[in-house]
């Protein structure tokens, strides 16, 4: 099931810096970000891909269902990282203006890795 982790923040008079290093339970093979979104995104789970979601700006809601447990997570801080396992059916919605959702993935894109059927 998904897990929310807090990323370290280094602050000084120049601003804040967050580094993602040795924190994710996978090596990053794919990076993409979602912006100018409205409506529903996602709507699938994976066979292999693990993901880390970070809302760099704005906020959005992530609905997760692993077939046993369901939860809804609000991402609204750039130092909060939501880890999503392959079996987690997930949707992203409720994007506020100027939201940028960064996704770090453990696998390269492969259409055969997607499972589009939700759990009953």
N, C-alpha and C positions, 0 to 999 in steps of 0.2 A: 504494500500500500504506500501511497505517497508520504512524503515527509518534508516538513518545512524546516529549513535551517537558516540561521542568521550568519551572514557573511561579515568578516571583520571590517571595521571602518577605522581608518586613520584620519584624524582631524587635526588641523592646525589653522593658523590665520589665513592660509591660502585657500582653504576649502577642505573637502572630504575626498578620500581615496579608498576604493574597495578593490581588493585583489582576490581573484579566484585562483588559488594555487594549492594543490594537494587537498582539496576539500570535496571534490566530486568522486563518487564511487565508480567512475568510468573515465576513459580517455575520450576527449572531444574529437569527433570526426566531422561534425557538421554544425554550422552556426547560421542562424537566420533570425530575423526579427519581424514582428507584425506591427503595423501602424496604420493609421487612417481606417481602422476597423469599425464596422458597425454590424450588429447582428451576431450570429453564432459562428465560431471557428472551431476547428477540431472535429469531434464527432467520430472518433475511432480509437483503437488501441493498437498495439504492435505485437509482433512475434518476438523481436529481439531488442528494439530500440528503447533505451532509457533516455530520459530528458531532464533537463534542469531549466526551470522557467524563472525569469527575473523581470519584474516590471520596472524598467529604468525610469519611466516617467508616467504620470497619471495613475490609473488603477483599473483593475478588471477582476472578474470572478472566475474561478476555475472549479468546475464540477468534476468529481472523480468517483468512479464506481469500479471496484475490482471483482465484482460478482458476489462479494460477501458483505462489504462495507461501502457505504456511500458517504461522501463529505463534500462540502463546498468551502473553498479557501479564497479569501480576499487577498489579492496581491496589490500592495500600495506603497511599499517601501523598497528602495533600490538595494537594500542590503538583506532582503528576504529572498530566499531561493527555494522554490518548490521542486522537489525531486519526484519524478513520475516514473513508475516501473512499467515495463512493457504491458502487463496485464491490466493496467489502469485505463479503462474507458474514460476519455476526458473531453470536455468541451470548455471553450473560453468564451465569455460573453460579458456584457455590462461594461464595455470599454468606454471610459470617460474621454473627454477631449484631450488631444495630445498624448494619448497613451502609446508607449513603445514597450512591447513585450519581447524580450530577448529569449531565444531558445537555444540551448546547447544540447546537442544530441550525440549519443554514443555510436551511431551508425550513419553511413552515407545513405542518401535517399534511395529507396528501393520500393517500388509499388507493391511488390510481393510481401513486404514486411507489414503492410497495413491490414487490419481486421476491421471491417466496417459494420459488423453486426454488434449491437450492444447486448448486454446481459439482460435476461428476462427478469 
